[in-house]
Amino acid sequence: MRTLIALLSGSLFGAGLFVSDMIDPGRVLAFLDLASGAWDPTLAFVMAGALIPMALAWRLTYRRTEPLSGGTFPPSPRQDADGALLGGAALFGIGWGLSGFCPGPALSSAGFGGPQVWLFLAAMLAGMALAPRLTALATTRAASGTG
Amino acid sequence: MYVNLQDWLAALAGGGLIGLAAALLLLGNGRIAGISGILGRAMARSANPFRRDDLAFLAGLIGTPVVLALLFGAPQIEITTGPVVLAIGGLAVGLGTALGNGCTSGHGVCGLSRLSFRSIVATGAFMTAGIATATVLRPMFGL
């Protein structure tokens, strides 16, 4: 049942990206680029549309004991914001602003977006693989007192 | 590209579907629909008890738009960015989402909706960086 729910959830998510046109990096960039002269607020509407059911869902989790397929709900979120969070988010934002792609839309357009999408995806996967190595490097340097 | 009532309704409807998807994953499986996290875990070699679920999610995320494209025609994917900048952008997105533990779905949709402090900070950071990059940096590349 877990796998079926996950499949359905991914499908609805992909459908949502398709219907909202968030898979078009041109439309995303038209939101992020404030000086384009053709500013497109679509992304804000998509986010608003998504936040409402999600906010309700979180409230429901506080009243229920466990998810439908068993297990546990996610723990309460951490309250600390560290350099990795800020730096990582900023770096992600830069990549997003350069390409108009973030992970979801890139995956959702992979099936028909052509080699440019695959290039982005390959680079994104490389970046994801690099992250733990960089973190380990930073940790060992900090521990040894250098850097 | 134009924005009219039909676009706004599509945006809200699409957003609603995304929210519904995330709500289903949360209430059904107790998982957060953060794409970067799901993808990262699915691709990682470390043990992942939820790998099958993560792969199923990704299959739906990638496959359903293909089906919709076959039924309704592929939407316009307007890419004005050249391959070098696309690769740099991809690298930054991959590295940044891994270090920052999330992206627009994880921090933006799932985190903001429960007023997570970390997600509010992260969303503020990537929105600011994204807007600054698209508004100021891209024109400098001639884009």
Boltz contact constraints between the chains, C-beta under 6 A:
constraints:
  - contact:
      token1: [A, 2]
      token2: [B, 29]
      max_distance: 6.0
  - contact:
      token1: [A, 2]
      token2: [B, 53]
      max_distance: 6.0
  - contact:
      token1: [A, 3]
      token2: [B, 52]
      max_distance: 6.0
  - contact:
      token1: [A, 3]
      token2: [B, 53]
      max_distance: 6.0
  - contact:
      token1: [A, 3]
      token2: [B, 56]
      max_distance: 6.0
  - contact:
      token1: [A, 5]
      token2: [B, 28]
      max_distance: 6.0
  - contact:
      token1: [A, 5]
      token2: [B, 29]
      max_distance: 6.0
  - contact:
      token1: [A, 6]
      token2: [B, 53]
      max_distance: 6.0
  - contact:
      token1: [A, 6]
      token2: [B, 56]
      max_distance: 6.0
  - contact:
      token1: [A, 6]
      token2: [B, 57]
      max_distance: 6.0
  - contact:
      token1: [A, 7]
      token2: [B, 56]
      max_distance: 6.0
  - contact:
      token1: [A, 7]
      token2: [B, 60]
      max_distance: 6.0
  - contact:
      token1: [A, 9]
      token2: [B, 21]
      max_distance: 6.0
  - contact:
      token1: [A, 9]
      token2: [B, 24]
      max_distance: 6.0
  - contact:
      token1: [A, 9]
      token2: [B, 25]
      max_distance: 6.0
  - contact:
      token1: [A, 9]
      token2: [B, 57]
      max_distance: 6.0
  - contact:
      token1: [A, 10]
      token2: [B, 57]
      max_distance: 6.0
  - contact:
      token1: [A, 10]
      token2: [B, 60]
      max_distance: 6.0
  - contact:
      token1: [A, 10]
      token2: [B, 61]
      max_distance: 6.0
  - contact:
      token1: [A, 11]
      token2: [B, 60]
      max_distance: 6.0
  - contact:
      token1: [A, 11]
      token2: [B, 64]
      max_distance: 6.0
  - contact:
      token1: [A, 12]
      token2: [B, 17]
      max_distance: 6.0
  - contact:
      token1: [A, 12]
      token2: [B, 20]
      max_distance: 6.0
  - contact:
      token1: [A, 12]
      token2: [B, 21]
      max_distance: 6.0
  - contact:
      token1: [A, 13]
      token2: [B, 18]
      max_distance: 6.0
  - contact:
      token1: [A, 13]
      token2: [B, 21]
      max_distance: 6.0
  - contact:
      token1: [A, 13]
      token2: [B, 61]
      max_distance: 6.0
  - contact:
      token1: [A, 14]
      token2: [B, 60]
      max_distance: 6.0
  - contact:
      token1: [A, 14]
      token2: [B, 61]
      max_distance: 6.0
  - contact:
      token1: [A, 14]
      token2: [B, 64]
      max_distance: 6.0
  - contact:
      token1: [A, 14]
      token2: [B, 65]
      max_distance: 6.0
  - contact:
      token1: [A, 15]
      token2: [B, 17]
      max_distance: 6.0
  - contact:
      token1: [A, 15]
      token2: [B, 64]
      max_distance: 6.0
  - contact:
      token1: [A, 16]
      token2: [B, 14]
      max_distance: 6.0
  - contact:
      token1: [A, 16]
      token2: [B, 17]
      max_distance: 6.0
  - contact:
      token1: [A, 16]
      token2: [B, 18]
      max_distance: 6.0
  - contact:
      token1: [A, 18]
      token2: [B, 65]
      max_distance: 6.0
  - contact:
      token1: [A, 18]
      token2: [B, 68]
      max_distance: 6.0
  - contact:
      token1: [A, 19]
      token2: [B, 10]
      max_distance: 6.0
  - contact:
      token1: [A, 19]
      token2: [B, 13]
      max_distance: 6.0
  - contact:
      token1: [A, 19]
      token2: [B, 14]
      max_distance: 6.0
  - contact:
      token1: [A, 20]
      token2: [B, 11]
      max_distance: 6.0
  - contact:
      token1: [A, 20]
      token2: [B, 14]
      max_distance: 6.0
  - contact:
      token1: [A, 20]
      token2: [B, 15]
      max_distance: 6.0
  - contact:
      token1: [A, 24]
      token2: [B, 76]
      max_distance: 6.0
  - contact:
      token1: [A, 24]
      token2: [B, 77]
      max_distance: 6.0
  - contact:
      token1: [A, 24]
      token2: [B, 78]
      max_distance: 6.0
  - contact:
      token1: [A, 25]
      token2: [B, 79]
      max_distance: 6.0
  - contact:
      token1: [A, 26]
      token2: [B, 78]
      max_distance: 6.0
  - contact:
      token1: [A, 29]
      token2: [B, 134]
      max_distance: 6.0
  - contact:
      token1: [A, 30]
      token2: [B, 1]
      max_distance: 6.0
  - contact:
      token1: [A, 32]
      token2: [B, 130]
      max_distance: 6.0
  - contact:
      token1: [A, 32]
      token2: [B, 131]
      max_distance: 6.0
  - contact:
      token1: [A, 32]
      token2: [B, 134]
      max_distance: 6.0
  - contact:
      token1: [A, 33]
      token2: [B, 134]
      max_distance: 6.0
  - contact:
      token1: [A, 33]
      token2: [B, 135]
      max_distance: 6.0
  - contact:
      token1: [A, 34]
      token2: [B, 135]
      max_distance: 6.0
  - contact:
      token1: [A, 35]
      token2: [B, 135]
      max_distance: 6.0
  - contact:
      token1: [A, 40]
      token2: [B, 3]
      max_distance: 6.0
  - contact:
      token1: [A, 42]
      token2: [B, 11]
      max_distance: 6.0
  - contact:
      token1: [A, 45]
      token2: [B, 8]
      max_distance: 6.0
  - contact:
      token1: [A, 45]
      token2: [B, 11]
      max_distance: 6.0
  - contact:
      token1: [A, 45]
      token2: [B, 12]
      max_distance: 6.0
  - contact:
      token1: [A, 46]
      token2: [B, 11]
      max_distance: 6.0
  - contact:
      token1: [A, 46]
      token2: [B, 14]
      max_distance: 6.0
  - contact:
      token1: [A, 46]
      token2: [B, 15]
      max_distance: 6.0
  - contact:
      token1: [A, 49]
      token2: [B, 12]
      max_distance: 6.0
  - contact:
      token1: [A, 49]
      token2: [B, 15]
      max_distance: 6.0
  - contact:
      token1: [A, 49]
      token2: [B, 16]
      max_distance: 6.0
  - contact:
      token1: [A, 50]
      token2: [B, 15]
      max_distance: 6.0
  - contact:
      token1: [A, 50]
      token2: [B, 18]
      max_distance: 6.0
  - contact:
      token1: [A, 50]
      token2: [B, 19]
      max_distance: 6.0
  - contact:
      token1: [A, 50]
      token2: [B, 109]
      max_distance: 6.0
  - contact:
      token1: [A, 51]
      token2: [B, 113]
      max_distance: 6.0
  - contact:
      token1: [A, 53]
      token2: [B, 19]
      max_distance: 6.0
  - contact:
      token1: [A, 53]
      token2: [B, 20]
      max_distance: 6.0
  - contact:
      token1: [A, 53]
      token2: [B, 23]
      max_distance: 6.0
  - contact:
      token1: [A, 54]
      token2: [B, 19]
      max_distance: 6.0
  - contact:
      token1: [A, 54]
      token2: [B, 22]
      max_distance: 6.0
  - contact:
      token1: [A, 54]
      token2: [B, 23]
      max_distance: 6.0
  - contact:
      token1: [A, 54]
      token2: [B, 109]
      max_distance: 6.0
  - contact:
      token1: [A, 54]
      token2: [B, 113]
      max_distance: 6.0
  - contact:
      token1: [A, 55]
      token2: [B, 113]
      max_distance: 6.0
  - contact:
      token1: [A, 57]
      token2: [B, 23]
      max_distance: 6.0
  - contact:
      token1: [A, 57]
      token2: [B, 26]
      max_distance: 6.0
  - contact:
      token1: [A, 57]
      token2: [B, 27]
      max_distance: 6.0
  - contact:
      token1: [A, 58]
      token2: [B, 113]
      max_distance: 6.0
  - contact:
      token1: [A, 58]
      token2: [B, 114]
      max_distance: 6.0
  - contact:
      token1: [A, 67]
      token2: [B, 28]
      max_distance: 6.0
  - contact:
      token1: [A, 67]
      token2: [B, 29]
      max_distance: 6.0
  - contact:
      token1: [A, 67]
      token2: [B, 30]
      max_distance: 6.0
  - contact:
      token1: [A, 68]
      token2: [B, 28]
      max_distance: 6.0
  - contact:
      token1: [A, 69]
      token2: [B, 28]
      max_distance: 6.0
  - contact:
      token1: [A, 69]
      token2: [B, 29]
      max_distance: 6.0
  - contact:
      token1: [A, 71]
      token2: [B, 30]
      max_distance: 6.0
  - contact:
      token1: [A, 72]
      token2: [B, 30]
      max_distance: 6.0
  - contact:
      token1: [A, 73]
      token2: [B, 30]
      max_distance: 6.0
  - contact:
      token1: [A, 74]
      token2: [B, 32]
      max_distance: 6.0
  - contact:
      token1: [A, 77]
      token2: [B, 116]
      max_distance: 6.0
  - contact:
      token1: [A, 77]
      token2: [B, 118]
      max_distance: 6.0
  - contact:
      token1: [A, 78]
      token2: [B, 118]
      max_distance: 6.0
  - contact:
      token1: [A, 79]
      token2: [B, 117]
      max_distance: 6.0
  - contact:
      token1: [A, 81]
      token2: [B, 118]
      max_distance: 6.0
  - contact:
      token1: [A, 81]
      token2: [B, 121]
      max_distance: 6.0
  - contact:
      token1: [A, 84]
      token2: [B, 99]
      max_distance: 6.0
  - contact:
      token1: [A, 85]
      token2: [B, 100]
      max_distance: 6.0
  - contact:
      token1: [A, 85]
      token2: [B, 118]
      max_distance: 6.0
  - contact:
      token1: [A, 85]
      token2: [B, 122]
      max_distance: 6.0
  - contact:
      token1: [A, 86]
      token2: [B, 125]
      max_distance: 6.0
  - contact:
      token1: [A, 88]
      token2: [B, 96]
      max_distance: 6.0
  - contact:
      token1: [A, 88]
      token2: [B, 99]
      max_distance: 6.0
  - contact:
      token1: [A, 88]
      token2: [B, 100]
      max_distance: 6.0
  - contact:
      token1: [A, 89]
      token2: [B, 100]
      max_distance: 6.0
  - contact:
      token1: [A, 89]
      token2: [B, 122]
      max_distance: 6.0
  - contact:
      token1: [A, 89]
      token2: [B, 125]
      max_distance: 6.0
  - contact:
      token1: [A, 89]
      token2: [B, 126]
      max_distance: 6.0
  - contact:
      token1: [A, 90]
      token2: [B, 125]
      max_distance: 6.0
  - contact:
      token1: [A, 90]
      token2: [B, 129]
      max_distance: 6.0
  - contact:
      token1: [A, 91]
      token2: [B, 92]
      max_distance: 6.0
  - contact:
      token1: [A, 91]
      token2: [B, 95]
      max_distance: 6.0
  - contact:
      token1: [A, 91]
      token2: [B, 96]
      max_distance: 6.0
  - contact:
      token1: [A, 92]
      token2: [B, 93]
      max_distance: 6.0
  - contact:
      token1: [A, 92]
      token2: [B, 96]
      max_distance: 6.0
  - contact:
      token1: [A, 92]
      token2: [B, 97]
      max_distance: 6.0
  - contact:
      token1: [A, 92]
      token2: [B, 100]
      max_distance: 6.0
  - contact:
      token1: [A, 92]
      token2: [B, 126]
      max_distance: 6.0
  - contact:
      token1: [A, 93]
      token2: [B, 126]
      max_distance: 6.0
  - contact:
      token1: [A, 93]
      token2: [B, 129]
      max_distance: 6.0
  - contact:
      token1: [A, 93]
      token2: [B, 130]
      max_distance: 6.0
  - contact:
      token1: [A, 94]
      token2: [B, 92]
      max_distance: 6.0
  - contact:
      token1: [A, 94]
      token2: [B, 129]
      max_distance: 6.0
  - contact:
      token1: [A, 94]
      token2: [B, 133]
      max_distance: 6.0
  - contact:
      token1: [A, 95]
      token2: [B, 89]
      max_distance: 6.0
  - contact:
      token1: [A, 95]
      token2: [B, 92]
      max_distance: 6.0
  - contact:
      token1: [A, 95]
      token2: [B, 93]
      max_distance: 6.0
  - contact:
      token1: [A, 95]
      token2: [B, 96]
      max_distance: 6.0
  - contact:
      token1: [A, 96]
      token2: [B, 130]
      max_distance: 6.0
  - contact:
      token1: [A, 97]
      token2: [B, 130]
      max_distance: 6.0
  - contact:
      token1: [A, 97]
      token2: [B, 133]
      max_distance: 6.0
  - contact:
      token1: [A, 97]
      token2: [B, 134]
      max_distance: 6.0
  - contact:
      token1: [A, 98]
      token2: [B, 85]
      max_distance: 6.0
  - contact:
      token1: [A, 98]
      token2: [B, 89]
      max_distance: 6.0
  - contact:
      token1: [A, 98]
      token2: [B, 133]
      max_distance: 6.0
  - contact:
      token1: [A, 99]
      token2: [B, 81]
      max_distance: 6.0
  - contact:
      token1: [A, 99]
      token2: [B, 86]
      max_distance: 6.0
  - contact:
      token1: [A, 99]
      token2: [B, 89]
      max_distance: 6.0
  - contact:
      token1: [A, 102]
      token2: [B, 103]
      max_distance: 6.0
  - contact:
      token1: [A, 102]
      token2: [B, 104]
      max_distance: 6.0
  - contact:
      token1: [A, 103]
      token2: [B, 35]
      max_distance: 6.0
  - contact:
      token1: [A, 103]
      token2: [B, 36]
      max_distance: 6.0
  - contact:
      token1: [A, 103]
      token2: [B, 39]
      max_distance: 6.0
  - contact:
      token1: [A, 103]
      token2: [B, 103]
      max_distance: 6.0
  - contact:
      token1: [A, 104]
      token2: [B, 35]
      max_distance: 6.0
  - contact:
      token1: [A, 104]
      token2: [B, 105]
      max_distance: 6.0
  - contact:
      token1: [A, 107]
      token2: [B, 61]
      max_distance: 6.0
  - contact:
      token1: [A, 107]
      token2: [B, 62]
      max_distance: 6.0
  - contact:
      token1: [A, 108]
      token2: [B, 61]
      max_distance: 6.0
  - contact:
      token1: [A, 108]
      token2: [B, 65]
      max_distance: 6.0
  - contact:
      token1: [A, 109]
      token2: [B, 77]
      max_distance: 6.0
  - contact:
      token1: [A, 110]
      token2: [B, 62]
      max_distance: 6.0
  - contact:
      token1: [A, 111]
      token2: [B, 62]
      max_distance: 6.0
  - contact:
      token1: [A, 111]
      token2: [B, 66]
      max_distance: 6.0
  - contact:
      token1: [A, 112]
      token2: [B, 69]
      max_distance: 6.0
  - contact:
      token1: [A, 112]
      token2: [B, 74]
      max_distance: 6.0
  - contact:
      token1: [A, 113]
      token2: [B, 77]
      max_distance: 6.0
  - contact:
      token1: [A, 116]
      token2: [B, 79]
      max_distance: 6.0
  - contact:
      token1: [A, 119]
      token2: [B, 83]
      max_distance: 6.0
  - contact:
      token1: [A, 119]
      token2: [B, 86]
      max_distance: 6.0
  - contact:
      token1: [A, 120]
      token2: [B, 86]
      max_distance: 6.0
  - contact:
      token1: [A, 120]
      token2: [B, 90]
      max_distance: 6.0
  - contact:
      token1: [A, 123]
      token2: [B, 87]
      max_distance: 6.0
  - contact:
      token1: [A, 123]
      token2: [B, 90]
      max_distance: 6.0
  - contact:
      token1: [A, 123]
      token2: [B, 91]
      max_distance: 6.0
  - contact:
      token1: [A, 124]
      token2: [B, 90]
      max_distance: 6.0
  - contact:
      token1: [A, 124]
      token2: [B, 93]
      max_distance: 6.0
  - contact:
      token1: [A, 124]
      token2: [B, 94]
      max_distance: 6.0
  - contact:
      token1: [A, 127]
      token2: [B, 91]
      max_distance: 6.0
  - contact:
      token1: [A, 127]
      token2: [B, 94]
      max_distance: 6.0
  - contact:
      token1: [A, 127]
      token2: [B, 95]
      max_distance: 6.0
  - contact:
      token1: [A, 128]
      token2: [B, 40]
      max_distance: 6.0
  - contact:
      token1: [A, 128]
      token2: [B, 94]
      max_distance: 6.0
  - contact:
      token1: [A, 128]
      token2: [B, 98]
      max_distance: 6.0
  - contact:
      token1: [A, 130]
      token2: [B, 95]
      max_distance: 6.0
  - contact:
      token1: [A, 131]
      token2: [B, 95]
      max_distance: 6.0
  - contact:
      token1: [A, 131]
      token2: [B, 98]
      max_distance: 6.0
  - contact:
      token1: [A, 131]
      token2: [B, 99]
      max_distance: 6.0
